Amino acid sequence: MELNAIQAELRDKKLDGWLFYDFHNRDPIAARVLNMDTSRFASRRWYYFIPSQGEPKKLVHRIEPWRCDHLPGERMIYLSWQQQQQLLQTILKECRQIAMQYSPQNAIPYVSIVDAGTIELIRSFGVDVVSSADLVGRFEAHLSMEDWRSHQEAGRILQMVKDETFRHVVRRVKNGERPKEVEIQSWMHDLMHKNDLHWEDGPIVAVNEHAADPHFEPTSENSFHIKEGDLLLLDLWAKKNISGSIYYDITWMAFLGKSVPFELETIFQVLVSARNTALTTVRESFSAGKALYGWQVDDACRNVVSQAGYGDAFTHRTGHNIGEEVHGNGVHIDNLETKDERQILPGTCFSIEPGIYLPERKIGFRSEIDVFVTDDGKVEVTGAIQERIIPLLA
């Protein structure tokens, strides 16, 4: 835990403190920021308060008095619910405004973790509760250069997996086979396991109208056969199978033919332009030292798609934060599902992945890159960037 840095940030934001609260290990943000041991059974509520100045305070139950022992600060122990509330009010007695894992109107659900009842309790003490979203971005979603290197290593492997998968599909189709989407996914699983990667689900292998479903998951029951003339989308994400590793997440597209039909390439180029516009927005803002927010990058990207006449077919946010989880707790590139008003900070990694989904025409498109902003504000793209649909049988 970076106590001095957290307190400096609280003073800068004119907040009296940051209150962490958890029950049954429900708050992964608290676990990571405070380095909590979530492997141990947790059956009682605990609180940890970091004031903008002075010594932190911890409030734990008599049955689990050890809960915050690894953290600095004075320990208080409660038994009854009345004692819990009394001691909590004592801890916060000098406070007017504090941060918690809360988001007004659930605008940012990734940080909207503390239950409404607990917020009501704190406010009953006369203390205003504001969102910790920007603090989370600074202290939970910030990545070090070592983190970036683990992201780059995962990227190197996944770019190889993507290339080898396309080659594998070509071999099978040229041999007269018609492999199913789920077969190709299984083949990718094997290659990813051999390279010591970890992932929760996926990857997505989707042809034609399945590519029009942003979260298509191939199974033995729903999979199409892959054949000449198909539009193929691969979306793959994973990280090195080492504690603390950072995910890598990309989407590439190919066509099972010797050349890509003009109509398909024309639509894909809309995404290329939108993706590149979003990336340019990030680069120009950091180069000029201007504050940049997630919603602004989404707008820049989405406007290109809308002006091309496909606005209604772009049905998800432009991108998501990337960390130890593929969808991390930092800033998302979003002004559709939420208006993400969090500032994009140095040490941030996120995807840019505009999509156009046309199920009525049995086609769908997406292009995805990963962007990393270094601590000195340099904007990097990890790995190759797709500029055209790949004609696999050329």
C-alpha positions as CSV (number, residue, x, y, z in Angstrom):
1,M,0.0,0.0,0.0
2,E,1.3,3.4,-1.0
3,L,0.2,5.3,2.1
4,N,2.1,8.6,1.6
5,A,1.0,8.7,-2.1
6,I,-2.6,8.0,-1.2
7,Q,-2.7,10.7,1.4
8,A,-1.1,13.2,-0.9
9,E,-3.8,12.4,-3.5
10,L,-6.5,12.8,-1.0
11,R,-5.2,16.2,0.0
12,D,-4.9,17.2,-3.7
13,K,-8.6,16.2,-4.2
14,K,-9.6,18.0,-0.9
15,L,-11.0,14.8,0.6
16,D,-10.8,14.0,4.3
17,G,-10.1,10.3,3.6
18,W,-10.7,7.0,1.8
19,L,-12.8,4.5,3.7
20,F,-12.4,0.8,2.7
21,Y,-15.1,-1.6,3.7
22,D,-15.6,-5.3,3.0
23,F,-17.7,-8.3,3.9
24,H,-17.0,-11.8,2.7
25,N,-14.3,-10.6,0.3
26,R,-16.7,-8.8,-1.9
27,D,-14.5,-5.9,-2.8
28,P,-11.6,-6.9,-5.1
29,I,-10.4,-3.2,-5.3
30,A,-9.9,-3.1,-1.5
31,A,-8.1,-6.5,-1.7
32,R,-5.7,-5.2,-4.3
33,V,-5.1,-1.7,-3.0
34,L,-4.6,-2.9,0.6
35,N,-3.0,-6.3,-0.3
36,M,-5.6,-8.2,1.7
37,D,-5.3,-12.0,2.0
38,T,-8.5,-13.2,0.4
39,S,-7.6,-16.8,0.8
40,R,-8.5,-16.7,4.4
41,F,-12.2,-17.2,5.4
42,A,-13.8,-13.8,6.0
43,S,-17.1,-13.8,7.9
44,R,-17.3,-10.4,9.5
45,R,-17.3,-6.8,8.4
46,W,-14.1,-4.8,8.5
47,Y,-13.2,-1.1,7.8
48,Y,-9.9,0.6,7.0
49,F,-9.8,4.4,7.0
50,I,-6.9,6.3,5.4
51,P,-7.2,10.0,6.4
52,S,-5.7,12.7,4.3
53,Q,-3.3,13.3,7.2
54,G,-2.4,11.3,10.2
55,E,-2.6,7.7,11.2
56,P,-5.0,5.2,9.5
57,K,-7.6,3.5,11.6
58,K,-8.9,-0.1,11.3
59,L,-12.1,-1.5,12.7
60,V,-12.4,-5.3,12.9
61,H,-14.6,-7.8,14.7
62,R,-13.5,-9.6,17.8
63,I,-13.8,-13.0,16.1
64,E,-11.4,-11.9,13.3
65,P,-9.1,-9.3,15.0
66,W,-6.2,-10.2,12.7
67,R,-8.0,-9.0,9.6
68,C,-6.0,-5.9,8.9
69,D,-2.8,-6.7,10.9
70,H,-0.5,-6.2,8.0
71,L,-1.7,-2.6,7.6
72,P,-0.4,0.4,9.6
73,G,-2.7,2.3,12.0
74,E,-4.6,2.1,15.2
75,R,-6.8,-1.0,15.6
76,M,-10.3,-0.8,17.1
77,I,-12.3,-4.0,17.9
78,Y,-16.1,-4.3,17.9
79,L,-18.4,-7.0,19.0
80,S,-22.0,-5.8,18.7
81,W,-23.6,-4.0,15.8
82,Q,-24.1,-1.0,18.1
83,Q,-20.5,-0.9,19.0
84,Q,-19.5,-1.2,15.3
85,Q,-21.5,1.9,14.4
86,Q,-20.3,3.8,17.4
87,L,-16.7,3.2,16.7
88,L,-17.1,3.9,13.0
89,Q,-18.7,7.2,13.8
90,T,-15.8,8.0,16.1
91,I,-13.3,7.2,13.4
92,L,-15.1,9.6,11.0
93,K,-16.0,12.3,13.5
94,E,-13.7,15.0,12.0
95,C,-14.7,14.2,8.4
96,R,-16.9,16.1,6.0
97,Q,-16.3,14.3,2.8
98,I,-14.7,10.9,2.1
99,A,-14.3,8.5,-0.8
100,M,-15.6,5.0,-1.0
101,Q,-16.1,2.3,-3.7
102,Y,-19.3,4.0,-4.8
103,S,-20.6,5.5,-8.1
104,P,-23.4,8.0,-8.2
105,Q,-26.4,6.3,-10.0
106,N,-24.1,3.3,-10.6
107,A,-22.5,5.2,-13.5
108,I,-19.3,3.2,-13.2
109,P,-20.4,-0.3,-12.1
110,Y,-16.8,-1.5,-11.8
111,V,-16.3,0.7,-8.7
112,S,-19.9,0.6,-7.5
113,I,-19.3,-2.1,-4.8
114,V,-20.3,-0.7,-1.4
115,D,-23.9,-1.5,-0.7
116,A,-26.5,1.3,-0.4
117,G,-27.1,0.5,3.3
118,T,-23.5,1.1,4.2
119,I,-23.5,4.4,2.3
120,E,-26.7,5.4,4.2
121,L,-25.0,4.6,7.5
122,I,-22.0,6.8,6.7
123,R,-24.1,9.6,5.6
124,S,-26.2,9.3,8.8
125,F,-23.0,10.5,10.6
126,G,-23.2,13.7,8.6
127,V,-20.3,12.6,6.3
128,D,-20.7,13.1,2.5
129,V,-19.6,10.0,0.4
130,V,-18.1,10.6,-3.0
131,S,-16.8,8.1,-5.6
132,S,-13.3,6.6,-5.2
133,A,-13.2,6.1,-9.0
134,D,-10.3,8.4,-9.7
135,L,-8.4,7.1,-6.7
136,V,-8.9,3.5,-8.0
137,G,-7.6,4.6,-11.3
138,R,-4.5,6.0,-9.7
139,F,-3.7,3.2,-7.1
140,E,-5.4,0.1,-8.4
141,A,-5.3,0.4,-12.2
142,H,-1.9,2.0,-12.5
143,L,0.6,-0.3,-14.2
144,S,4.4,-0.3,-13.8
145,M,6.9,-0.8,-16.5
146,E,7.3,-4.4,-15.2
147,D,3.6,-4.8,-15.7
148,W,3.9,-3.5,-19.2
149,R,6.6,-6.0,-20.0
150,S,4.3,-8.8,-18.9
151,H,1.6,-7.4,-21.1
152,Q,4.0,-7.2,-24.0
153,E,5.1,-10.8,-23.5
154,A,1.5,-12.0,-23.5
155,G,1.0,-9.9,-26.6
156,R,4.0,-11.5,-28.4
157,I,2.5,-14.9,-27.7
158,L,-1.1,-14.1,-28.7
159,Q,0.0,-12.4,-31.9
160,M,1.8,-15.7,-32.7
161,V,-1.3,-17.7,-31.7
162,K,-3.4,-15.5,-34.0
163,D,-1.0,-16.0,-36.9
164,E,-0.7,-19.8,-36.4
165,T,-4.5,-20.1,-36.1
166,F,-5.0,-18.4,-39.5
167,R,-2.4,-20.7,-41.0
168,H,-4.1,-23.7,-39.4
169,V,-7.5,-22.7,-40.9
170,V,-5.9,-22.3,-44.3
171,R,-4.3,-25.7,-44.2
172,R,-7.6,-27.4,-43.2
173,V,-9.7,-25.6,-45.8
174,K,-7.2,-26.2,-48.6
175,N,-7.2,-29.9,-47.6
176,G,-10.9,-29.9,-48.3
177,E,-12.0,-29.9,-44.6
178,R,-14.7,-27.7,-43.1
179,P,-13.6,-27.3,-39.4
180,K,-16.2,-26.0,-37.0
181,E,-15.6,-22.8,-35.0
182,V,-15.4,-24.7,-31.8
183,E,-12.7,-27.0,-33.2
184,I,-10.5,-24.0,-34.0
185,Q,-11.1,-22.6,-30.6
186,S,-10.0,-25.9,-29.1
187,W,-6.9,-25.9,-31.2
188,M,-6.1,-22.4,-30.0
189,H,-6.6,-23.5,-26.4
190,D,-4.0,-26.2,-26.9
191,L,-1.5,-23.7,-28.3
192,M,-2.2,-21.2,-25.6
193,H,-1.7,-23.8,-22.9
194,K,1.6,-24.9,-24.4
195,N,2.8,-21.3,-24.1
196,D,1.8,-21.1,-20.4
197,L,-1.0,-18.6,-20.8
198,H,-4.0,-18.1,-18.5
199,W,-7.5,-16.9,-19.4
200,E,-11.0,-17.2,-18.1
201,D,-13.0,-17.9,-21.2
202,G,-12.9,-17.6,-25.0
203,P,-11.3,-17.0,-27.4
204,I,-14.0,-16.1,-29.9
205,V,-13.9,-17.8,-33.2
206,A,-16.8,-16.5,-35.3
207,V,-17.7,-16.6,-39.0
208,N,-20.3,-14.6,-40.9
209,E,-23.4,-13.8,-38.8
210,H,-21.7,-15.2,-35.7
211,A,-19.2,-12.3,-36.1
212,A,-22.2,-10.0,-35.7
213,D,-22.5,-11.2,-32.1
214,P,-19.9,-9.3,-30.0
215,H,-19.9,-12.0,-27.3
216,F,-20.4,-15.1,-29.5
217,E,-19.2,-18.3,-27.7
218,P,-18.7,-21.3,-30.0
219,T,-20.0,-24.6,-28.7
220,S,-20.4,-28.0,-30.4
221,E,-24.1,-27.3,-30.8
222,N,-24.0,-23.8,-32.3
223,S,-20.8,-23.8,-34.3
224,F,-20.7,-23.2,-38.0
225,H,-18.4,-25.0,-40.4
226,I,-15.6,-22.8,-41.7
227,K,-15.4,-22.8,-45.5
228,E,-14.2,-20.8,-48.5
229,G,-16.1,-17.5,-48.8
230,D,-16.5,-17.0,-45.1
231,L,-15.7,-13.9,-43.1
232,L,-13.7,-14.9,-40.0
233,L,-13.2,-13.0,-36.7
234,L,-10.8,-14.0,-34.0
235,D,-10.9,-12.3,-30.6
236,L,-8.3,-13.6,-28.1
237,W,-7.2,-12.5,-24.7
238,A,-4.9,-14.0,-22.1
239,K,-2.0,-13.3,-19.7
240,K,1.1,-15.1,-18.6
241,N,0.4,-17.7,-16.0
242,I,2.3,-15.8,-13.4
243,S,0.9,-13.9,-10.4
244,G,0.5,-10.2,-11.2
245,S,0.6,-10.6,-15.0
246,I,-1.3,-8.2,-17.2
247,Y,-3.8,-9.3,-19.9
248,Y,-3.4,-8.7,-23.7
249,D,-6.6,-8.6,-25.8
250,I,-6.9,-8.3,-29.6
251,T,-9.4,-8.9,-32.4
252,W,-8.3,-9.6,-36.1
253,M,-10.3,-10.4,-39.2
254,A,-9.8,-12.5,-42.3
255,F,-11.6,-13.7,-45.3
256,L,-11.5,-17.3,-46.7
257,G,-10.7,-16.3,-50.3
258,K,-8.0,-15.1,-52.6
259,S,-9.2,-11.5,-52.4
260,V,-11.5,-9.7,-50.0
261,P,-14.8,-8.5,-51.5
262,F,-15.0,-4.7,-51.9
263,E,-18.1,-4.4,-49.7
264,L,-16.4,-6.2,-46.7
265,E,-13.2,-4.2,-47.0
266,T,-15.1,-0.9,-47.3
267,I,-16.9,-1.5,-44.0
268,F,-13.7,-2.7,-42.3
269,Q,-12.0,0.5,-43.4
270,V,-14.6,2.5,-41.5
271,L,-13.4,0.7,-38.3
272,V,-9.7,1.3,-39.2
273,S,-10.4,5.0,-39.5
274,A,-12.4,5.1,-36.3
275,R,-9.8,3.1,-34.4
276,N,-7.0,5.3,-35.7
277,T,-8.9,8.5,-34.9
278,A,-9.3,7.3,-31.3
279,L,-5.6,6.5,-31.0
280,T,-4.6,9.9,-32.5
281,T,-6.9,11.6,-30.0
282,V,-5.0,9.9,-27.1
283,R,-1.6,10.7,-28.6
284,E,-2.3,14.3,-29.3
285,S,-3.8,14.9,-25.9
286,F,-0.9,13.5,-24.0
287,S,1.6,15.2,-26.3
288,A,-0.1,18.5,-25.6
289,G,-0.4,17.8,-21.8
290,K,-4.2,18.0,-22.0
291,A,-6.5,16.1,-19.6
292,L,-8.3,13.4,-21.5
293,Y,-11.4,11.4,-20.3
294,G,-12.7,8.0,-21.4
295,W,-15.9,9.4,-22.8
296,Q,-14.0,11.8,-25.1
297,V,-12.1,9.0,-26.8
298,D,-15.3,7.1,-27.3
299,D,-16.9,10.1,-28.9
300,A,-14.0,10.6,-31.3
301,C,-14.2,6.9,-32.4
302,R,-18.0,6.7,-32.5
303,N,-18.4,9.9,-34.6
304,V,-16.4,8.3,-37.4
305,V,-18.6,5.2,-37.4
306,S,-21.8,7.3,-37.2
307,Q,-20.7,9.6,-40.0
308,A,-20.2,6.6,-42.2
309,G,-23.8,5.6,-41.5
310,Y,-23.2,2.7,-39.1
311,G,-23.8,4.4,-35.8
312,D,-26.7,2.1,-34.8
313,A,-24.5,-1.0,-35.6
314,F,-21.8,0.1,-33.1
315,T,-23.5,-1.5,-30.1
316,H,-20.8,-1.4,-27.4
317,R,-18.3,1.0,-25.9
318,T,-15.1,1.7,-27.8
319,G,-12.8,0.0,-25.2
320,H,-12.1,-1.2,-21.7
321,N,-9.4,-0.9,-19.1
322,I,-6.9,-3.8,-19.0
323,G,-5.1,-5.0,-16.0
324,E,-4.8,-8.3,-14.1
325,E,-8.3,-8.8,-15.3
326,V,-9.1,-8.5,-18.9
327,H,-11.7,-5.9,-18.0
328,G,-9.9,-3.9,-15.4
329,N,-11.1,-1.3,-12.9
330,G,-9.5,1.7,-14.6
331,V,-11.0,4.1,-17.1
332,H,-13.1,2.6,-19.9
333,I,-13.4,4.2,-23.3
334,D,-17.1,4.8,-23.0
335,N,-19.8,7.3,-23.6
336,L,-22.5,4.8,-24.6
337,E,-23.0,2.3,-21.8
338,T,-21.9,4.8,-19.3
339,K,-20.3,8.3,-19.5
340,D,-16.9,7.5,-18.2
341,E,-15.7,10.8,-16.8
342,R,-12.6,9.4,-15.3
343,Q,-9.3,10.9,-16.5
344,I,-7.0,8.7,-18.5
345,L,-3.8,8.7,-16.5
346,P,-0.2,7.7,-17.2
347,G,0.3,4.0,-16.3
348,T,-3.0,3.1,-18.0
349,C,-3.7,0.2,-20.4
350,F,-6.9,0.0,-22.4
351,S,-8.3,-1.4,-25.6
352,I,-9.7,0.5,-28.6
353,E,-12.1,-1.8,-30.4
354,P,-14.8,-0.3,-32.5
355,G,-17.3,-2.7,-34.1
356,I,-19.9,-2.8,-36.8
357,Y,-22.5,-5.6,-36.4
358,L,-25.0,-6.3,-39.2
359,P,-26.8,-9.6,-38.4
360,E,-29.4,-8.9,-41.0
361,R,-26.6,-9.1,-43.6
362,K,-24.9,-12.0,-41.8
363,I,-21.7,-10.1,-41.2
364,G,-19.9,-8.4,-38.3
365,F,-16.6,-6.5,-37.9
366,R,-14.3,-5.5,-35.1
367,S,-10.8,-4.3,-34.9
368,E,-9.0,-4.2,-31.5
369,I,-5.7,-2.9,-30.3
370,D,-4.2,-2.4,-26.9
371,V,-2.9,1.0,-25.8
372,F,-0.5,1.7,-23.0
373,V,0.4,5.1,-21.7
374,T,3.7,5.1,-19.9
375,D,4.5,7.1,-16.8
376,D,6.1,9.8,-18.9
377,G,3.0,10.1,-21.1
378,K,4.2,8.2,-24.1
379,V,1.4,6.4,-25.9
380,E,2.3,2.9,-27.1
381,V,0.4,0.3,-29.1
382,T,1.5,-3.2,-28.1
383,G,1.9,-5.5,-31.1
384,A,0.9,-5.4,-34.7
385,I,-2.0,-3.3,-35.9
386,Q,-4.4,-4.7,-38.6
387,E,-5.0,-2.3,-41.5
388,R,-6.8,-4.6,-44.0
389,I,-8.8,-7.8,-43.8
390,I,-6.5,-10.7,-44.5
391,P,-7.3,-12.7,-47.7
392,L,-6.3,-16.1,-46.3
393,L,-6.3,-18.1,-49.5
394,A,-4.2,-15.6,-51.5
